[in-house]
Amino acid sequence: MNNRNLSDFIILPCLILLASDAGITDVRVKRLSEPTIDNKTSILARYVVSLRTRTPFRYYGDNHFCGGVIISLTFIMTSAHCLIDSQRLMLSSRDILIVAGAPNRLKYFRHKNVHAPVAKILIHENFTIYNTNDLALLKLVEPLPTDNQYIAVMRLPTEEPKLGNKYTVLGWGRLFHGGPLASDITQITVTLYSHVACELMLNVFTDEMMCAGNMDHRDINPCGGDLGGPMIDDDIVYGIVSYRIGCGHIELPSVYTNIFGNLEWIDSIMSQNRSYRLYNCVAFLLLVININFYV
């Protein structure tokens, strides 16, 4: 292979990587207690992913452990708690598989479900085991496809969520406290409480947290398997399920991470990690050109 052909061979993959990274910036394209499934659930399911171990235990989908939300073609947002094991150590990216386009957790459809391995785990630097700054981003090895109608990118907020408003929470978590995981993604509707009200009801509650529940004194809360799932209004993600303290209780709300309050961190992490493959490719190209110059 001559020098020109070698350079062309390397430049082409670089241009492909550049095109895929450039497209990311332009596109912003349950289980729960008393969950429901309707047409709205199916539409919102496009934004939600299932976090799983790399291999099933006995059958497809039984390895689900958390939820997440698509915020770009290469980044998934979830709870940092989902990525910490029982020994309080961070999981390896090799241990996690993202499954998108799969409203039914237990069924595999060849042209619908997308299995996406994780390249990098990025946990908020101020995260603690006490749920403070409970937020993480997962960078995928390859961008999600743009031609799959069952996958979409959710918008990030431009303002704080409104107190007293109702929000939709989605996931495949347990249908009730101690019950089975949901097969189909389901949804609940919760009301966002004031910070003062949250402090009165919860022992540990800090500024970056939000709490939401049901004002009719019914158990409508996220449960096991719902951590990392989105709290949504008008196709915008305002919160991430952080602490499911309300599961099984009619008086207690659950805790969510405030996304608007973490926008600066999110934007910074995505900017720093978006194009590292491209930079490595360009650096390799320059190295090859330099070698060819002296050959």
MIZA-734797 format. One record per residue (C-alpha): y, z, x. Coordinates in steps of 0.02 Angstrom, whole numbers, padded with zeros to 5 digits, always signed. Layout:
<pts>
YZX;...
</pts>
This chain:
<pts>
+00000+00000+00000;+00169-00052+00077;+00322+00061+00081;+00406-00021-00070;+00251-00005-00179;+00229+00176-00126;+00409+00217-00174;+00390+00129-00342;+00231+00226-00375;+00321+00392-00348;+00486+00345-00434;+00402+00299-00599;+00329+00473-00635;+00498+00549-00588;+00587+00440-00716;+00460+00490-00849;+00489+00674-00811;+00677+00649-00819;+00664+00567-00989;+00556+00706-01061;+00671+00843-00995;+00826+00754-01057;+00755+00746-01232;+00735+00934-01240;+00921+00970-01248;+00951+00856-01396;+00813+00915-01512;+00835+01072-01614;+00749+00976-01734;+00092+01751-02138;+00025+01880-02136;+00104+02010-02197;+00088+02141-02329;+00093+02053-02498;+00105+01880-02416;+00127+01717-02509;+00088+01534-02476;+00190+01394-02555;+00273+01229-02511;+00409+01321-02414;+00274+01403-02308;+00200+01234-02262;+00370+01167-02210;+00416+01319-02105;+00243+01321-02025;+00297+01172-01919;+00406+01290-01816;+00275+01425-01788;+00136+01432-01658;-00018+01538-01632;-00038+01627-01464;-00221+01634-01415;-00334+01673-01270;-00394+01517-01180;-00567+01518-01263;-00627+01578-01434;-00740+01730-01445;-00863+01659-01573;-00776+01523-01673;-00617+01419-01673;-00461+01522-01707;-00536+01696-01688;-00440+01718-01525;-00267+01726-01608;-00169+01879-01555;+00017+01843-01584;+00142+01722-01658;+00285+01625-01581;+00421+01501-01627;+00461+01330-01552;+00640+01328-01486;+00624+01169-01381;+00487+01044-01342;+00440+01145-01187;+00485+01325-01234;+00404+01449-01353;+00492+01612-01398;+00389+01767-01435;+00381+01955-01414;+00366+02021-01237;+00242+02149-01302;+00121+02007-01339;+00110+01969-01154;+00069+02145-01094;-00112+02201-01090;-00185+02373-01129;-00156+02427-00949;+00029+02380-00964;+00010+02231-00848;+00080+02059-00886;-00046+01928-00937;-00071+01776-00828;-00009+01609-00897;-00187+01547-00869;-00248+01670-01001;-00140+01600-01142;-00155+01446-01252;-00021+01391-01376;-00085+01308-01535;+00045+01212-01636;+00031+01106-01794;-00108+01216-01864;-00059+01305-02027;-00242+01352-02048;-00290+01461-01901;-00476+01425-01916;-00479+01237-01940;-00460+01103-01807;-00388+00933-01853;-00393+00804-01714;-00225+00719-01747;-00136+00875-01809;-00172+01025-01699;-00095+01028-01525;-00166+01140-01388;-00034+01175-01256;-00070+01275-01097;+00067+01386-01027;+00146+01354-00857;+00257+01507-00844;+00290+01674-00931;+00471+01731-00933;+00498+01909-00996;+00671+01985-01026;+00719+02086-00873;+00771+02236-00981;+00610+02244-01083;+00526+02414-01091;+00370+02480-01177;+00489+02562-01302;+00527+02390-01377;+00698+02370-01298;+00740+02187-01266;+00568+02139-01332;+00584+01953-01298;+00496+01823-01192;+00492+01635-01167;+00338+01533-01128;+00363+01371-01033;+00230+01244-01075;+00142+01136-00947;+00188+00979-01045;+00316+00952-01185;+00253+00955-01364;+00237+00782-01444;+00384+00710-01540;+00275+00604-01656;+00181+00746-01741;+00250+00782-01915;+00171+00955-01912;+00277+01013-01765;+00465+01043-01762;+00596+01132-01657;+00688+01277-01738;+00875+01303-01718;+00947+01455-01631;+01084+01555-01720;+01270+01531-01692;+01316+01698-01772;+01244+01869-01811;+01125+01881-01959;+01204+01947-02118;+01165+02125-02171;+01086+02133-02343;+01028+01952-02336;+00847+01905-02365;+00745+01824-02226;+00574+01742-02216;+00444+01804-02092;+00288+01702-02054;+00123+01735-01967;-00067+01744-01968;-00075+01934-01953;-00176+02056-02055;-00159+02036-02243;-00143+02224-02261;-00154+02376-02148;-00327+02371-02068;-00372+02211-02161;-00426+02039-02097;-00314+01911-02014;-00248+01775-02127;-00334+01606-02117;-00181+01510-02178;-00008+01551-02115;+00080+01657-02246;+00256+01724-02274;+00350+01876-02335;+00531+01902-02382;+00623+02050-02305;+00800+02119-02319;+00902+02154-02163;+00962+02336-02157;+01118+02404-02074;+01107+02480-01901;+01152+02651-01970;+01012+02643-02100;+00887+02590-01967;+00935+02735-01854;+00909+02859-01996;+00735+02792-02037;+00669+02759-01860;+00654+02878-01713;+00681+02746-01579;+00812+02617-01621;+00936+02540-01498;+01081+02418-01509;+00984+02258-01478;+00859+02296-01616;+00864+02252-01801;+00759+02322-01942;+00711+02242-02107;+00602+02290-02253;+00588+02290-02441;+00713+02383-02550;+00590+02394-02695;+00484+02520-02598;+00337+02404-02578;+00235+02375-02420;+00305+02207-02368;+00300+02211-02179;+00222+02120-02032;+00054+02190-01974;-00066+02166-01829;-00065+01986-01767;+00114+01954-01826;+00207+02011-01669;+00313+01871-01598;+00329+01784-01767;+00501+01723-01822;+00622+01796-01949;+00704+01642-02025;+00843+01588-02140;+00897+01407-02170;+00785+01342-02030;+00869+01459-01904;+00774+01596-01812;+00873+01759-01815;+00738+01880-01762;+00567+01902-01683;+00440+02028-01747;+00443+02168-01619;+00372+02328-01692;+00266+02327-01851;+00294+02511-01890;+00314+02472-02075;+00138+02401-02097;+00048+02508-02224;+00206+02604-02274;+00314+02581-02427;+00465+02674-02357;+00477+02615-02177;+00548+02448-02117;+00488+02353-01964;+00586+02314-01806;+00643+02141-01750;+00727+02079-01591;+00902+02011-01622;+00903+01830-01560;+01091+01805-01572;+01117+01955-01458;+01003+01875-01328;+01069+01696-01332;+01147+01709-01159;+00980+01762-01083;+00885+01627-01179;+01004+01487-01126;+01004+01548-00946;+00814+01555-00933;+00791+01384-01013;+00922+01306-00899;+00845+01382-00742;+00668+01330-00786;+00687+01166-00878;+00681+01037-00738;+00590+01116-00593;+00454+00983-00602;+00587+00848-00585;+00668+00933-00435;+00499+00950-00348;+00462+00766-00381;+00631+00710-00311;+00607+00819-00158;+00436+00743-00129;+00508+00569-00150;+00642+00603-00019;+00509+00670+00098;+00403+00512+00078;+00555+00399+00106;+00596+00497+00263;+00418+00480+00327;+00417+00293+00289;+00580+00274+00385;+00498+00337+00544;+00331+00246+00523;
</pts>
